[in-house]
Amino acid sequence: MKPGFEKYIPFQPQKIVGRTWPDKVISKAPVWCSVDLRDGNQALVDPMNLDEKLEYFHTLVDIGVKEIEIGFPSASETEYEICRELIEGGHIPDDVTIQVLVQAREHLIKKTFEAIRGAKNVILHFYNSTSTLQRKVVFHMDCDGITKIATDAADLIYEMSRPAIESGMNLRFEYSPESFMGTEMDYAVEICQAVLEHLHATPEEKVILNLPTTVENCMPNQFADMLEYFCKKLPSRGCAVISLHPHNDRGCGVATAEMGLLAGADRVEATLFGNGERTGNVDMVTLAMNMYTQGVDPQLDFSGINKIKEMYERCTKMPVGDRQPYAGKLVFTAFSGSHQDAINKGTQYMKESGTEYWEIPYLPIDPADVGREYEPIIRINSQSGKGGAAYIMEHDFGFDLPKAMHPEFGSVVQRETDKVGREITPQRVYELFREEYLNVDSPYRMLKHTFAESTDREGHSHVTFWGTLRHTDTVFQVSGEGNGPIDAFFNAIKDEKMSHFTFLDYKSHAITDGSDSQGVAYILLQDQRSGKKFYGVGVSHNINLAPLRAILSAINRAKQAEE
């Protein structure tokens, strides 16, 4: 970059002695307030229409958000109408509070009181800018002048609220010193304390002090220092609910919110997927699900994340990125071979150990918890390894390959991905498996077979096998005896130019359920002449036939390798 960084004034951190927030942990959910319909909506190229806002509102209610900022009803007729529709149309549940925003200006405040008439639960949120920069370049005022704007608005709001409260409205107040992060902390304390006093805040009737990261201009730990300092210095801390409203200009909105909660905040204003001005607001989904991964109930329901995402994209015309935490198309997907192998082993560990905890590497949460259990976790491209193909075969098609077989089949898949130069589908992985193991019927093929089984006095099984095999164009008969079907078949064929194969391993399991279930057998043979090992796979409804097919599969693969 060209030397331009010298023109920027570095952030001056708040000096704090004896900070305590770094030793704390988030142990409970904050009060959540959605600002999607106001802050998020005003940032859209094409703001939502009435029907879209109503759908969005009802989705927020279904998620469990109890405080929803619905707009700026004094700003335009459209904003006014949505407020009236929500109230008069009976859209607001009794346990949900609507929040309306207004500047600290008399005529706008009066218009806002008109907009909320008849509502049951309301937060009236007013603000004015307090930062050093805004005082200097926008308002040309000193601190006393800025404070008077806030306290005059507080006096008017308190006066106008009396009739509404007496009529039965549960009306609460919220004040934001806009650009809090750019305000001297001692002055931020001073103006907020003045507002609390003019609103007659008490421990029983607290006022929300919303401390917005209007433009994120410092590191999250510096913000936490500011917030802890503010909370310690505020004389009427017990009369206030401390709220956060982080923006994401530095890409640290979530970290700022989390550290702000550690530093004493009680409440967070956020949007779904982080929509908002410039780089957006803090992402409610990410913030809530981060708590979820730490064993903390966020008190919000994101179990249907795909449905929520579809509504968001349709109403806002904004896409959710493929790598968006928890909700993106690819966030539970692994292409890397080492990641796939670890996920596969983690899945096996959970199955075998019966652990009650989620313990799968590379997956911070169970995808099923957000309704994504049917989406592919492992996808296959040229970066994938042996574990990925095995995972696909088990989770998509029911084939639990022996661990020693993973590298062998993985190399088959690797050759294909190198050849095509792109991702291949699970169906193509299955086709490669069939081509390599199940459809290998030359040079040997079994045409007919029969078994005879008897048991001696000691209960030992004795099996005789008769069969008709074909080798290229030659058809011949074989027979053999053994202590089971596999042993009898192996003894029958070992004299037919197959005596150099030795039996090493066998595994079988069902791949379908019910009376018409199919079984699969995996047989590992070794060619004594070359020392090479070959797996064979056989599938059949007959549990005796599947391993015989697997033996011939392994022999045919060995013969083809010779050629």
Number of C-alpha atoms within 10 A of each C-alpha: 4 4 6 7 9 7 7 7 7 10 12 10 14 18 10 11 8 5 13 13 18 12 8 12 13 13 14 14 19 17 17 24 24 24 27 30 24 22 23 23 23 17 18 15 10 11 17 19 14 14 11 16 20 18 14 21 22 15 16 22 20 14 17 16 21 19 22 25 23 26 26 26 26 22 15 10 11 14 20 20 14 23 24 18 14 18 18 13 10 11 14 19 13 11 11 17 23 25 26 26 25 22 21 22 16 15 10 17 23 15 15 22 17 14 21 25 16 14 22 21 20 21 21 22 22 23 20 19 24 27 21 18 14 16 17 11 9 9 13 11 15 12 15 10 12 19 23 14 17 26 20 16 23 25 16 17 21 16 12 14 18 12 11 18 13 9 12 12 18 14 19 19 22 25 25 24 25 23 21 26 27 23 19 16 18 14 18 24 20 17 21 25 21 18 24 25 17 18 23 15 19 15 12 9 14 21 24 23 25 26 25 21 25 20 19 23 18 19 16 20 18 20 24 27 22 22 27 21 21 24 18 12 16 17 14 19 18 15 21 24 20 24 27 27 24 28 30 25 18 13 15 17 25 23 19 26 28 22 23 29 27 21 26 21 24 19 22 28 27 31 26 21 26 25 28 24 18 11 17 21 29 30 24 24 22 18 22 21 22 19 18 18 14 13 11 15 15 22 17 20 19 21 15 15 19 16 12 18 17 12 16 22 12 13 19 22 14 13 13 19 13 12 13 16 19 22 24 18 17 19 16 22 19 23 19 18 22 16 20 28 23 16 23 22 16 18 16 13 14 15 10 9 8 9 10 7 7 14 16 18 16 14 17 16 19 15 19 12 14 17 15 19 12 10 13 17 21 27 22 26 23 20 17 24 24 22 24 29 30 26 25 25 18 14 16 14 14 15 21 19 21 16 11 10 17 18 16 14 22 20 14 16 26 19 12 19 19 13 10 11 11 13 17 16 13 19 13 14 22 18 13 16 18 13 11 16 22 19 13 22 18 17 17 19 18 18 12 11 15 11 17 11 14 11 11 8 6 6 8 10 14 17 19 21 23 18 18 15 18 17 14 11 7 9 13 12 16 17 18 19 21 18 15 17 24 21 18 21 25 23 20 21 18 15 11 12 8 14 13 13 23 15 15 12 12 17 14 20 16 18 17 14 9 7 7 9 13 17 22 26 25 28 26 24 23 20 19 12 8 9 10 11 17 22 26 27 28 23 22 18 16 13 18 15 19 22 27 25 26 26 27 27 30 27 26 21 21 20 14 12 9 8 6
